[in-house]
Amino acid sequence: MRKSVKKLAFGLVIPSLLILGGCGTSNSADSSNNEAVLAAADSGIQQRTIKAGIVLTEEHSTGKGLKKFAELVEQKSGGLMKVQGYTSGMLGDEKKMIEAAQAGMQELAITTTPPLLGNIKEFGVFDLPFVFANETEGAAVMDSPVGQKLLDKLPDQGLVGLAYWENGMRSLTNSKHPVASVQDFQDLKIRTQQNEIHLDAFRALGSNPTPMPYTEVFSAMESKTIDGAENALPVFETDKYNEAQEYLSLTEHLYSPFIVLVSKKFWDQLSPEEQKIMEEAAVESRDFQRETNRADVAKALKNLEALGMKVNEISLEERQKMQETVKPVIDKYAKSLGEELVKELYAEVNKVRK
């Protein structure tokens, strides 16, 4: 019995070696790839599929960034780790994806920061209106000790933050009239995220803020349930706001980041080598995504104008009036967010401006 087993095993091994040998001699590229996969496996990297979601389209810079991230993870892991991307809210809105990641049902989600406020209120410092003048200031603060301090709070909530990506400066669209002054905000029904700071800021400006999940916004604009919405210009373009909104006002009232979030349950299963791959890929794709997003902002503005949206800028004088109008909101939330943290935020902004 033992002899027959040995013969059978030997009979299986020899053809396998012949097949492998034939492949190696006929295609050196395949051999090199096999060696890379074996080397990756030996270094503590396993075969994994990582489910990753965003609420925006694959044409948006976040979709392009996710594709770049997937390419980098696969390349760095020798093909063993693959990222399966889901765009356009296929896995649910941002809140649902965050909850799925916390439960270990989704490995990765790239979301904005407001849905995290229920768990970590300090993320609200990024929602204070009119803090940042442009994307350069916003990105610099995200990558500063202030940004890292907030990422360090995520593991206690079942999440790991790998990097800040960029949604950009948020402006305002509506179907009624241009918004060029504080008075123009009066009574406009504007969709915002479910975020008390956003709600109070728009109330202070005189509008009627209406929170709802992003996946419901376009139909609400079409049905006139809301008059308008606020977001970054590339979002307006890729999601075809021009089909439901006539006016685009460049309020640039907020710098909006994304965070690359990983389920801590999944993260804790990874080897140090696999974690390093994910971290490096998130940072490298961050730089690509930001560059792509800023190019898309310029293109989006031209394209939206060409598609018939009426665009207006905000004068420096009117912007200052808007800042003064929302100052009580900033003062109110500085107390609950932590006055020391808010001071650190403004200190980092001032560093960039010098």
C-alpha positions in Angstrom: 0.0 0.0 0.0 2.7 2.5 0.9 4.7 1.6 -2.3 1.6 2.3 -4.5 1.1 5.7 -2.8 4.8 6.6 -3.3 4.5 5.6 -7.0 1.3 7.7 -7.4 2.9 10.7 -5.8 6.0 10.4 -7.9 3.8 10.0 -11.0 2.0 13.3 -10.1 5.2 15.2 -9.4 7.2 14.3 -12.6 4.6 15.6 -15.1 4.1 18.7 -13.0 7.8 19.4 -13.1 7.9 18.8 -16.8 5.0 21.2 -17.3 6.6 23.9 -15.2 9.9 23.4 -16.9 8.2 23.7 -20.3 6.6 26.9 -19.3 9.9 28.3 -18.1 11.8 27.6 -21.2 9.0 28.8 -23.6 8.3 32.1 -21.8 10.9 33.8 -19.6 8.4 36.5 -18.6 6.1 34.0 -17.0 9.0 32.5 -15.2 10.0 35.9 -13.9 6.4 36.6 -12.8 6.3 33.2 -11.0 9.5 34.1 -9.2 8.0 37.5 -8.1 4.9 35.8 -6.8 6.9 33.2 -4.9 9.2 35.9 -3.5 6.2 37.9 -2.3 4.6 34.9 -0.7 7.9 34.1 1.1 8.0 37.7 2.5 4.6 37.4 4.3 2.2 38.5 1.6 -0.9 36.4 1.0 -3.4 36.2 -1.8 -6.2 38.6 -0.9 -9.1 40.4 -2.5 -9.8 43.9 -1.0 -13.3 45.3 -1.6 -13.1 49.1 -1.8 -15.9 51.6 -2.3 -16.5 55.3 -3.2 -19.8 57.2 -3.8 -18.5 59.1 -6.8 -18.1 57.9 -10.4 -15.0 56.2 -11.9 -14.5 59.3 -14.0 -14.1 61.4 -10.9 -10.5 61.9 -9.6 -11.4 59.6 -6.6 -12.4 56.9 -9.1 -9.1 57.4 -10.9 -7.2 57.5 -7.6 -8.8 54.2 -6.6 -7.8 52.6 -9.9 -4.2 53.9 -9.3 -4.3 52.5 -5.7 -5.4 49.1 -7.0 -2.6 49.0 -9.6 0.0 49.9 -6.9 -1.2 47.3 -4.4 -1.1 44.6 -7.1 2.3 45.7 -8.3 3.9 45.9 -4.9 2.4 42.6 -3.8 3.6 40.7 -6.8 0.0 40.2 -8.0 -1.2 38.5 -4.8 -3.2 41.4 -3.4 -6.0 42.7 -5.6 -8.3 45.7 -5.0 -11.8 45.3 -6.3 -13.2 48.8 -6.7 -16.9 49.8 -6.5 -17.9 53.3 -7.6 -21.1 55.4 -7.7 -22.3 54.3 -4.3 -22.6 50.6 -5.3 -21.8 49.6 -1.8 -24.0 52.2 -0.2 -23.6 55.8 0.9 -20.5 56.9 2.9 -22.1 56.2 6.3 -23.1 52.7 5.3 -19.6 51.9 4.0 -18.0 53.2 7.2 -20.3 51.0 9.2 -19.5 48.0 7.0 -15.8 48.6 7.4 -16.2 48.9 11.2 -18.0 45.5 11.2 -15.3 43.9 9.0 -17.8 43.4 6.1 -15.9 45.8 3.7 -12.1 46.1 3.7 -11.7 49.7 2.4 -13.8 52.9 1.9 -12.8 56.3 0.7 -15.1 58.9 2.2 -15.4 62.5 3.2 -14.9 63.4 6.9 -18.4 64.5 8.1 -19.8 60.9 8.3 -17.1 60.3 11.0 -18.3 63.0 13.3 -20.6 60.7 15.2 -17.6 58.7 16.3 -14.9 61.4 16.4 -16.2 64.9 16.9 -12.7 66.5 16.4 -12.9 65.8 12.6 -15.3 68.7 12.7 -12.4 71.2 12.5 -12.2 70.5 8.8 -15.8 71.6 8.5 -15.3 75.1 9.9 -16.3 77.4 7.0 -13.9 79.8 5.2 -10.8 78.5 7.0 -8.8 77.6 3.9 -8.3 79.9 0.9 -7.3 77.1 -1.6 -6.4 73.4 -2.0 -2.7 74.0 -1.2 -3.6 75.2 2.3 -6.1 72.4 2.9 -3.8 69.6 1.7 -0.9 71.0 3.8 -3.0 70.9 7.0 -4.3 67.4 6.2 -0.6 66.2 6.0 0.4 68.1 9.1 0.5 66.9 12.7 -3.1 68.1 13.0 -4.3 65.7 10.3 -2.3 62.9 11.8 -3.6 63.6 15.3 -7.1 62.9 14.0 -6.1 59.7 12.1 -4.7 58.4 15.3 -8.2 58.4 16.8 -9.6 56.1 14.2 -8.4 52.7 15.5 -10.5 53.0 18.6 -13.5 53.2 16.3 -12.7 50.1 14.3 -11.0 52.0 11.4 -7.5 52.8 10.2 -6.8 55.9 8.2 -4.0 55.6 5.6 -4.0 59.0 3.9 -6.0 62.1 3.1 -7.1 62.5 -0.5 -8.8 65.6 -1.9 -12.4 66.5 -2.9 -11.3 70.2 -3.0 -12.9 73.6 -2.5 -16.7 73.3 -2.2 -18.9 75.8 -4.0 -22.7 76.2 -4.5 -25.2 75.4 -7.2 -28.9 76.2 -7.3 -31.8 76.6 -9.7 -33.1 80.0 -8.6 -30.5 82.8 -8.9 -26.8 83.7 -8.6 -25.4 83.8 -5.1 -22.9 86.7 -4.9 -23.7 88.1 -1.4 -24.9 87.0 2.0 -28.4 88.3 1.1 -28.5 85.8 -1.9 -28.5 82.8 0.5 -31.8 83.8 1.9 -34.4 81.0 2.0 -32.5 78.8 -0.5 -33.1 75.1 0.3 -29.6 73.7 0.1 -28.6 70.1 0.5 -25.8 69.6 3.0 -24.2 66.6 4.6 -25.7 65.4 7.9 -23.3 67.7 9.8 -24.3 70.2 12.5 -21.5 72.6 11.6 -22.6 72.7 8.0 -26.2 73.1 9.0 -25.5 76.0 11.4 -23.2 77.7 8.9 -25.8 77.7 6.2 -28.5 78.8 8.6 -26.3 81.7 9.7 -26.1 82.7 6.0 -29.8 82.7 5.8 -30.5 79.5 3.8 -32.5 76.4 4.6 -30.0 73.6 4.8 -31.4 70.1 4.1 -29.3 67.1 4.9 -29.5 63.9 2.9 -27.3 61.1 1.6 -25.3 62.0 -1.5 -26.9 59.2 -3.5 -30.3 61.0 -3.2 -29.1 64.5 -4.2 -29.6 64.5 -8.0 -33.2 63.2 -7.9 -34.0 65.8 -5.2 -32.7 68.6 -7.5 -34.7 67.3 -10.4 -37.9 67.1 -8.4 -37.2 70.6 -6.8 -37.2 69.0 -3.3 -34.1 71.1 -2.9 -33.0 74.3 -4.7 -29.4 73.5 -4.8 -26.4 71.7 -3.3 -22.8 72.4 -2.4 -19.8 70.3 -3.5 -16.6 70.5 -5.5 -16.6 71.4 -9.1 -15.5 68.1 -10.6 -18.5 66.5 -8.7 -20.8 69.0 -10.4 -19.4 68.0 -13.8 -19.1 64.2 -13.4 -22.6 63.9 -11.9 -24.1 66.3 -14.5 -25.5 69.0 -12.1 -25.9 71.2 -15.2 -28.9 69.1 -16.1 -30.8 70.2 -13.0 -29.1 73.4 -11.8 -28.6 76.7 -13.7 -26.4 78.7 -11.3 -22.9 78.0 -10.1 -21.5 80.4 -7.5 -17.8 80.0 -6.6 -18.2 80.4 -2.8 -15.3 78.1 -2.0 -16.6 78.1 1.5 -14.9 74.8 2.5 -12.0 72.6 1.7 -13.2 69.0 1.6 -10.8 66.0 2.1 -11.4 62.3 1.6 -9.9 59.7 3.9 -8.7 56.3 2.8 -10.3 54.1 5.5 -9.5 50.5 6.2 -11.4 48.1 8.4 -9.3 47.5 11.5 -10.6 43.9 11.7 -9.1 43.4 8.2 -6.0 45.5 9.0 -5.1 43.4 12.0 -5.1 40.3 9.8 -2.4 41.7 7.6 1.3 41.0 8.0 3.6 44.0 8.5 4.7 43.6 4.8 1.1 43.8 3.6 0.3 46.8 5.8 3.4 48.6 4.4 2.1 47.9 0.8 -1.3 49.4 1.7 0.3 52.5 3.3 2.7 53.2 0.5 0.0 52.7 -2.2 -2.4 55.0 -0.4 0.2 57.8 -0.2 1.5 57.4 -3.7 -2.1 57.3 -5.1 -2.9 60.4 -2.9 -0.4 62.5 -4.7 -1.7 61.2 -8.1 -5.3 61.8 -7.0 -4.7 65.4 -5.8 -2.9 66.3 -9.0 -5.6 64.8 -11.1 -8.3 66.5 -9.1 -6.8 70.0 -9.4 -6.5 69.6 -13.2 -10.1 68.4 -13.2 -11.3 71.5 -11.3 -10.0 73.8 -14.1 -11.5 71.6 -16.8 -14.8 71.3 -14.9 -15.3 75.0 -14.6 -14.8 75.5 -18.4 -17.0 72.5 -19.3 -19.9 73.6 -16.9 -19.9 77.1 -18.4 -19.9 75.5 -21.9 -22.9 73.4 -20.9 -24.8 76.5 -20.0 -24.3 77.0 -16.3 -24.2 80.6 -15.2 -21.0 81.0 -13.2 -20.3 83.9 -10.8 -17.3 84.6 -8.5 -17.5 86.2 -5.1 -15.8 89.5 -4.5 -13.3 89.8 -1.7 -15.6 92.3 0.1 -18.5 89.9 0.0 -16.4 86.9 1.0 -15.3 88.9 4.1 -18.9 89.6 4.9 -19.7 85.8 4.6 -16.7 85.1 6.9 -18.0 87.6 9.5 -21.5 86.1 9.2 -20.4 82.6 10.1 -17.8 83.6 12.8 -20.3 82.9 15.6 -20.6 79.3 14.3 -16.8 78.9 14.4 -16.7 80.3 17.9 -19.5 78.0 19.0 -17.8 74.8 17.7 -14.3 75.8 18.8 -15.4 75.1 22.3 -16.8 71.7 21.7 -14.1 70.6 19.2 -11.3 71.8 21.5 -10.0 75.3 21.4 -6.4 74.1 21.4 -7.0 71.9 18.3 -8.6 74.9 16.5 -5.6 77.0 17.3 -3.3 74.3 16.0 -5.4 74.2 12.8 -5.1 78.0 12.2 -1.4 77.9 13.1 -0.8 75.3 10.3 -2.8 77.4 7.8 -0.6 80.4 8.7 2.6 78.4 8.2 1.5 77.7 4.6 0.6 81.4 4.0 4.0 82.7 5.1 
